[in-house]
Amino acid sequence: MELPPKGFPGALPESAPERLGKYPLLGVIGKGSMGVIYKSFDPHIKRPVALKTIRRDLVDGDRTEDFPARFRQEAQAAGGLAHPGIVAVYEYGEQDAYAYMAMEYVEGRSLRECFEGRVSFSVAQVVDIVSQLLEALQYAHEQGVWHRDIKPANILLMSNGRVKVTDFGIARIESSMLTQLGTIMGTPGFIAPEMYLSDSFDNRIDLFAAGVVLYQLLAGTPPFVGSPEKVMFKVCYETPLPPSVAGRLPAWRPFDAVVIRALARRPEDRFATAGQFLEALRLAHAQLNSGPDGPDETIIRPRPSAAGNSRPSTRESVSQPPSQPPSADALSATGWNMDELARVEKRLALFLGPVARVMVRRAATKTNDIVSMTLSLAEKISSHKDRDAFLKGAGIHTKPAAPPPRPSSQEETIGPAHAAAGKAARVPRPLTPEDITRAVQLLAVRVGPIAQVLAKRAARPGCSREQFIAALAAYLSDDAERAGFLRALG
């Protein structure tokens, strides 16, 4: 639920009905993607309520039939939760073109409003906000309900310091069979990698989103920004700067390990439960307070965002003059695994010698994942045979070029004309839109919806069909899947 600025409830739109069920509509207090949230009043119990509505005419035609069922599921999921940190749901109903849900009316501001208004928080306040969020999630998860859309707009801060989580709008009840296949539900930047990659997922998708919220509270900027496609790629393949680096306050380092674990790309590398996340957060805060300077009451002020709400690339902060490669500490601070870089350096040194160390470190400042860096380093190897050997050693296999056909005795008499024809036959094929479409379809079966993003990155200007296919194949770590992908594309 996205709350409007202070001064609301606002005037009712002319199209709004006078009441829904027993609830009179008194004013607008918020707007969602599928409807309006009204302030209302329960005439029987004599208490204010928030009335969340969904209009059928705002739902895509092929989803009109199942959306009321999904909205009802939301009411059932949230209605079964009784926790001080979760907005209570009182009743569900349908009338004419509307489905509606009567919820607890909360006087407060969303965390999103606080970010937009550049509200400052102390470290203690940050820990308190996220702790209450995790307590609410732990309770919901124990009841078998996952939120699936944790984000600042759904975290309400009350004047008494309490935090309320609202809008279990796409909650999943473990026992429910209601699904919507092929749809990624959630908000870009808070969606866990396994949801993009079409893998199975569980309550840890909420913990990933809570990690994003904690990151933004600490660093003053989200860990993943850009267009939805760019965000999707970053979430699945890049590691953001630690919040102490992004926020430019080294004293916050105790929180770095907590955040990085919450944002781990593999679910098994994250916290298993919200309770584990909460314990790690409190230990980090205790470590911060036990430092030589005593309790840390640092005020965290959101950093001003650049035009378009963009931020420097994950690796930009370690870029240095060409004559000076970045240090191991600088690269490690940006999320690079130094053991992994050492392995790349060792493989590259077999072909380029001692200069490999400098080249690997410089390449790490210009790329955001190990595959892109390996491909960029391969371009520095002049020998085609050595380049293929380097890529093969990294688990990236390129399709070998087919040998030219042996000319027949009659063709041998053609001389220069045959030689020219042979060269023409080996000219790389240009990449066509049909090639891209076919490759996306085949790749999506293996990696999910992110295939379109990977294809967009691989289709560089002047790229041949062979180069494009090889770049996409590099994202497939399984040899059998990679071979099947290459065979299907011929």
Order of alpha helices (4+ residues) and beta strands (2+ residues): beta-beta-beta-beta-beta-alpha-beta-beta-beta-alpha-beta-alpha-beta-beta-beta-beta-alpha-alpha-alpha-alpha-alpha-alpha-beta-alpha-alpha-alpha-alpha-alpha-alpha-alpha-alpha-alpha-alpha-alpha
